[in-house]
Amino acid sequence: PAVHRAAQQGDEAAMRILAEAGRELARLARVVLERSGKPLPVALAGGTVAAGPLLTQAFGASLGAGVSWRVIALDPAGAAAKLALQLGSRAPQRRGAPWKS
């Protein structure tokens, strides 16, 4: 919160910190996407949302073209549940025997 407040007041160091945080979060998201091997959506939630547009704009600019992302004003667990429900509604329906482990 203190860095966000300082950035809102024009503190250049705070603004750089938020922009760098956005770029670093994007780098981490790209690593997860590469390791998953799937084109999954990405959500910013929780404290990152409160950091404001400097962080989210840097995140979006650094994430890369073709990656679906959004800001969700929920806690991280709620955001994950919301994305899971959206992905589940797009999953192909499987007929026949249930999954076996």
C-alpha positions in Angstrom: 0.0 0.0 0.0 2.8 2.5 0.8 4.4 2.1 -2.6 1.1 2.4 -4.3 0.3 5.6 -2.4 3.8 7.0 -3.2 3.3 6.2 -6.9 -0.1 8.0 -6.9 1.7 11.0 -5.5 4.2 11.0 -8.4 7.2 9.3 -6.7 9.2 8.0 -9.6 11.0 5.3 -7.6 7.6 3.9 -6.5 6.3 4.1 -10.1 9.4 2.1 -11.3 8.8 -0.5 -8.5 5.2 -1.1 -9.6 6.1 -1.3 -13.3 8.9 -3.7 -12.5 6.6 -5.8 -10.4 4.2 -6.0 -13.3 6.9 -7.1 -15.7 8.2 -9.7 -13.2 4.7 -11.1 -12.7 4.3 -11.4 -16.5 7.7 -13.2 -16.7 6.5 -15.7 -14.0 3.2 -16.2 -15.8 5.0 -16.9 -19.1 7.1 -19.6 -17.3 4.0 -21.3 -15.9 2.4 -21.2 -19.4 5.4 -22.6 -21.1 5.7 -25.4 -18.5 2.0 -26.3 -18.8 2.2 -26.5 -22.6 -1.3 -25.2 -22.8 -2.8 -21.8 -23.7 -4.4 -21.1 -20.3 -5.9 -17.7 -19.3 -4.1 -15.6 -16.7 -5.7 -13.6 -13.9 -4.4 -10.8 -11.7 -6.2 -10.9 -8.4 -5.8 -10.0 -4.8 -3.1 -7.5 -3.8 -2.0 -7.0 -7.4 -5.3 -5.5 -8.3 -4.9 -3.0 -5.5 -1.5 -1.9 -6.8 -3.3 -0.1 -9.6 -2.8 0.5 -13.3 1.0 1.0 -13.3 1.4 -2.7 -12.4 -1.4 -4.0 -14.5 -0.4 -2.1 -17.6 3.2 -3.2 -17.3 1.9 -6.8 -16.8 -0.2 -6.7 -19.9 2.5 -5.1 -22.1 5.0 -7.7 -20.9 2.9 -10.8 -21.0 3.0 -11.2 -24.8 0.6 -11.3 -27.6 -1.9 -14.1 -27.7 -2.1 -14.6 -24.0 -5.6 -14.1 -22.6 -5.5 -12.2 -19.3 -7.8 -10.2 -17.1 -7.9 -8.4 -13.8 -10.4 -10.0 -11.4 -11.4 -8.1 -8.3 -11.5 -11.2 -6.1 -9.1 -12.9 -3.7 -6.7 -15.3 -5.5 -8.7 -18.4 -4.6 -12.0 -16.8 -5.9 -10.3 -15.8 -9.1 -9.0 -19.3 -9.6 -12.4 -20.8 -9.0 -14.0 -18.3 -11.5 -11.5 -19.2 -14.2 -11.9 -22.9 -13.5 -15.6 -22.7 -14.0 -15.2 -20.8 -17.2 -12.7 -23.3 -18.5 -14.9 -26.2 -17.4 -17.8 -24.8 -19.4 -15.7 -25.0 -22.5 -14.4 -28.5 -21.9 -15.6 -31.2 -24.2 -18.3 -33.4 -22.7 -17.1 -36.9 -22.1 -19.5 -39.8 -22.6 -19.3 -43.3 -21.4 -17.4 -44.7 -18.4 -16.2 -42.3 -15.7 -12.6 -41.5 -15.3 -10.6 -44.1 -13.6 -7.4 -43.5 -11.6 
